[in-house]
């Protein structure tokens, strides 16, 4: 089952392919869209997911608010012995994770 939430050029698609929950994000993650991403991640966690893969291949830009949304989801998951992994982030997204020193908290897998 997949659910999609989209507006403008930003979209979040959630699917449960039988393994880890997959959250595909596209567009820009910024102060306007980060709350939507965080809300969807929290909903997936609240529905019971403990392993989440966030596919960022379609993300062209992410600011500190996007990073904060991911970190909040990681912290909620860790309190439940879960894990969040990033997949296919573009170089610009990797750079913000590296600059902030959050590579260990937000692993790419």
N, C-alpha and C positions, 0 to 999 in steps of 0.2 A: 504494500500500500504506500502511496506517495501523496504527500500534501505539498502544495506550492503556495507561497505567499510572495507577491510581487507588486512593485510600484515603480514608476519611471523606468530606470535601467537597472534596478536592483531586484534580485529574486533570491529566495531561499526555498529549496526543494528538499523535502525529507522523505527518505525511503528506508525500508527495513528489509534488506535483501536476504535475510536469514543468518547473517553474521552480525558484525557491528552495524549500528545504525549509521546511515550515510546522510550527511547534510551537505548538499551542493549549494554553493553561494556564487552569485555572479553580480557584476557591476561594481560599484564603489561602496566600501564600508566606511562610513563617516558618522559624524554626530547625528545625522538625520536617520540613517539606516541601522546603526549599531543597536539601538534598542529593540528593533524587530528581530535582528539576529539573536540577541541575548534571550529574548522572550521565547523564540522557537527552540533554542538549545535547552532552556529550562523546561519547556513543555516535553521535549523528548526525554529528558532526564526524569521528570515527574511521571512519565508513562512507563518507566522501568529500565530504560537504556543505561547500561553501565560501560559500554564500549562505543565510542562515537568517533567516526572519521569525518572531518570537515574538509571537503574538497574545495580548494580555493583556486582552481585552474581558471575560472572565469572572473576572478576578482582583479580589477585593473588598478585599484587603489585602496589602501587601508590606513586610517589615521589612528591616533591614540585611543579614540573611543571604540574603534573596532577591536583593537588589541585588548582593551579593558573588558569588552563583552566576552571574548574568548577566555581570558584569565578567570573571570567570574564563573564561567561554565566549568572550567577545569577545577576550580576550588570546590564547587558544589559536587562534582563527580568524585573528586578525591575523598571527600567526607563520606562517600558511599562506596569506597574502594573501587571506583571506576577510573577510566582513562579516556582522554581525548587526544587524538592524533590529527595533525594537519596533513593534507595530501595535495601535491602539485601546486604549491604556492609559487607565484611569479617572483622574480628577483627582488622587485620593489617591496613585496610583502616580507620576504625573507630578511631583507635589510632592516626593517623596523623591529623584527623579532630579535635579530642579532644585536642591534644598537642598544636595545633595552636590556639585554642579558637574559632574556626569557626563553632561550633555546631549550633548556632542560625542562621547563614547565610546558612548553608548546612544541613537542617533538614532531618532526616531519617523518612520515612513514609511508 
